[in-house]
Amino acid sequence: MKKTSTKSRKTRSEDMQAEYDFNYSKAKPNRFAGRIAKNRTVVLLDPEVSKVFTDSESVNAALRALIVALPQRVKREARK
């Protein structure tokens, strides 16, 4: 068996930079978590898309217009 070094090892806090020293006793719950309903899906938009669609209403309106334009066959398959 290898013997461990007798040199003192740096503790994790000494090894990390000061900005990564978090004080979790001051942590707060995520205030935005309750805004997302259970039956919703959250997606990330690419930056160029998010410049056009700045809120959920505009995204939903565009997607609903796309759904109306889809052929009936595709809509039936999506419901399954």
Backbone bond lengths (Angstrom), bond angles and torsions (degrees), N, CA, C in turn:
res aa  C-N    CA-C-N  psi(-1)  N-CA   C-N-CA  omega(-1)  CA-C   N-CA-C  phi
1 M - - - 1.435 - - 1.523 109.79 -
2 K 1.345 114.76 142.10 1.461 118.17 178.24 1.514 110.41 -77.44
3 K 1.305 113.96 143.27 1.456 118.80 175.00 1.521 108.19 -85.20
4 T 1.295 116.01 143.08 1.457 120.04 177.41 1.512 109.73 -78.16
5 S 1.307 114.59 153.16 1.450 120.27 -178.65 1.520 110.39 -66.88
6 T 1.296 115.51 144.35 1.461 119.49 178.00 1.521 111.42 -85.53
7 K 1.354 116.04 -9.27 1.467 119.18 177.86 1.521 108.60 -68.15
8 S 1.306 116.07 143.86 1.459 118.47 178.64 1.531 109.26 -75.32
9 R 1.312 114.87 134.23 1.454 120.13 179.12 1.517 108.90 -88.19
10 K 1.328 116.50 149.32 1.459 119.98 176.31 1.521 108.99 -69.15
11 T 1.298 115.70 141.05 1.457 118.39 174.45 1.517 108.43 -75.66
12 R 1.302 115.86 163.52 1.470 120.30 -177.32 1.522 111.14 -58.40
13 S 1.316 117.90 -39.89 1.459 120.38 -178.47 1.531 112.02 -67.93
14 E 1.317 117.72 -30.68 1.467 120.17 177.38 1.519 111.00 -74.03
15 D 1.321 115.97 -30.49 1.455 121.87 -176.96 1.530 112.27 -79.02
16 M 1.327 116.98 -25.32 1.464 121.59 -177.14 1.523 111.00 -90.80
17 Q 1.316 114.48 151.93 1.455 119.02 176.36 1.522 109.94 -72.60
18 A 1.302 116.38 158.17 1.466 121.59 -173.50 1.527 112.63 -60.24
19 E 1.331 118.57 -35.93 1.466 120.14 -176.96 1.530 112.62 -69.31
20 Y 1.337 117.83 -13.45 1.453 121.14 177.77 1.527 112.59 -99.16
21 D 1.297 117.23 8.92 1.458 122.07 177.97 1.524 107.87 -89.94
22 F 1.331 117.07 91.57 1.457 122.20 -174.88 1.514 110.81 -88.80
23 N 1.311 115.20 141.13 1.455 121.54 174.83 1.528 106.83 -104.47
24 Y 1.331 117.51 95.97 1.453 121.83 -175.35 1.524 112.55 -73.32
25 S 1.310 118.09 -10.74 1.462 119.12 177.75 1.531 110.95 -69.39
26 K 1.327 117.15 -19.39 1.466 121.24 179.04 1.529 112.02 -100.08
27 A 1.336 117.85 7.94 1.465 121.90 -177.90 1.524 110.16 -68.35
28 K 1.334 115.42 147.71 1.465 122.49 179.06 1.520 108.49 -120.34
29 P 1.326 117.46 153.03 1.463 119.73 177.25 1.524 110.46 -65.42
30 N 1.318 116.81 154.86 1.464 121.94 179.06 1.519 109.05 -67.29
31 R 1.320 117.42 111.97 1.467 121.33 -176.58 1.521 112.28 -73.96
32 F 1.315 118.32 -13.26 1.460 121.47 -179.05 1.529 112.21 -94.63
33 A 1.299 118.48 -11.39 1.465 121.66 -174.90 1.522 111.89 -62.09
34 G 1.295 118.97 -36.13 1.463 121.98 -178.08 1.511 114.08 -72.92
35 R 1.315 118.90 -13.26 1.464 122.10 -178.52 1.520 113.07 -76.23
36 I 1.303 117.77 -17.00 1.457 121.48 -177.01 1.522 108.25 -96.81
37 A 1.344 115.88 117.01 1.455 120.60 179.67 1.525 109.96 -71.43
38 K 1.309 116.25 158.96 1.460 121.66 -177.57 1.531 112.37 -63.02
39 N 1.334 117.73 -33.14 1.460 120.85 -175.54 1.536 112.89 -94.13
40 R 1.298 118.15 17.75 1.460 121.50 179.32 1.511 110.50 -106.34
41 T 1.333 114.22 155.01 1.453 120.99 177.25 1.518 108.44 -116.12
42 V 1.302 116.71 130.76 1.456 121.72 179.22 1.528 107.68 -99.28
43 V 1.335 116.38 129.88 1.462 121.13 178.66 1.523 109.13 -128.36
44 L 1.310 116.24 154.97 1.460 121.34 176.34 1.518 108.98 -99.85
45 L 1.310 116.22 130.98 1.456 121.45 177.73 1.515 109.67 -95.47
46 D 1.317 116.10 145.87 1.464 119.85 173.99 1.523 108.50 -65.43
47 P 1.328 118.02 152.76 1.467 121.00 -176.36 1.531 114.11 -54.65
48 E 1.337 117.48 -40.62 1.468 118.58 -178.78 1.530 111.84 -69.73
49 V 1.320 117.50 -28.76 1.467 121.24 176.95 1.525 109.85 -75.05
50 S 1.315 116.83 -40.66 1.462 119.78 -178.07 1.527 112.71 -69.14
51 K 1.328 117.47 -18.34 1.473 119.67 174.27 1.521 110.99 -70.61
52 V 1.346 116.78 -30.81 1.469 121.43 179.92 1.526 110.52 -85.76
53 F 1.338 116.09 -45.71 1.457 121.59 -178.31 1.527 108.44 -103.12
54 T 1.305 115.43 94.29 1.461 120.39 -172.31 1.529 114.16 -89.51
55 D 1.339 117.28 -10.04 1.465 119.62 179.02 1.523 110.20 -146.17
56 S 1.317 116.15 168.24 1.461 120.54 -176.09 1.528 112.14 -66.45
57 E 1.325 117.46 -31.53 1.460 120.04 179.99 1.530 111.33 -62.70
58 S 1.325 117.58 -42.25 1.469 119.96 -179.23 1.529 111.63 -69.57
59 V 1.317 116.71 -36.14 1.468 120.22 177.06 1.521 109.72 -66.15
60 N 1.331 116.98 -46.88 1.461 120.58 -179.62 1.524 111.47 -63.07
61 A 1.332 119.01 -39.66 1.464 121.60 178.49 1.530 110.87 -62.51
62 A 1.314 117.32 -42.93 1.467 120.90 179.46 1.528 110.91 -66.14
63 L 1.311 117.23 -41.83 1.463 120.00 179.38 1.527 111.84 -67.89
64 R 1.322 117.55 -37.08 1.466 120.06 176.96 1.524 110.88 -65.34
65 A 1.323 117.40 -38.86 1.462 120.69 176.69 1.526 110.34 -64.12
66 L 1.292 117.36 -37.94 1.461 121.68 177.12 1.525 110.80 -66.08
67 I 1.323 117.06 -40.42 1.465 120.82 178.48 1.522 110.64 -61.68
68 V 1.339 117.56 -41.87 1.461 121.57 178.64 1.531 110.72 -62.09
69 A 1.330 116.92 -35.38 1.461 121.23 -177.83 1.526 113.28 -79.16
70 L 1.339 118.09 -14.16 1.459 121.06 -179.34 1.528 110.81 -69.30
71 P 1.322 117.37 148.18 1.470 119.84 174.60 1.532 110.51 -64.27
72 Q 1.331 117.00 152.33 1.461 121.92 -178.30 1.523 111.98 -58.19
73 R 1.324 118.40 -35.56 1.465 122.54 -178.75 1.526 110.33 -59.50
74 V 1.319 116.74 -43.28 1.466 121.04 -179.12 1.521 110.05 -66.83
75 K 1.334 117.07 -39.02 1.466 120.36 179.75 1.519 111.22 -64.83
76 R 1.340 117.38 -40.20 1.467 120.10 178.56 1.526 111.07 -64.20
77 E 1.322 117.05 -41.08 1.452 120.71 179.89 1.529 112.00 -66.26
78 A 1.318 116.62 -32.44 1.466 120.84 -179.78 1.528 111.28 -69.97
79 R 1.316 117.59 -27.90 1.477 121.49 -178.73 1.515 112.35 -75.49
80 K 1.315 118.37 -21.94 1.473 122.08 -176.25 1.493 112.41 -67.48
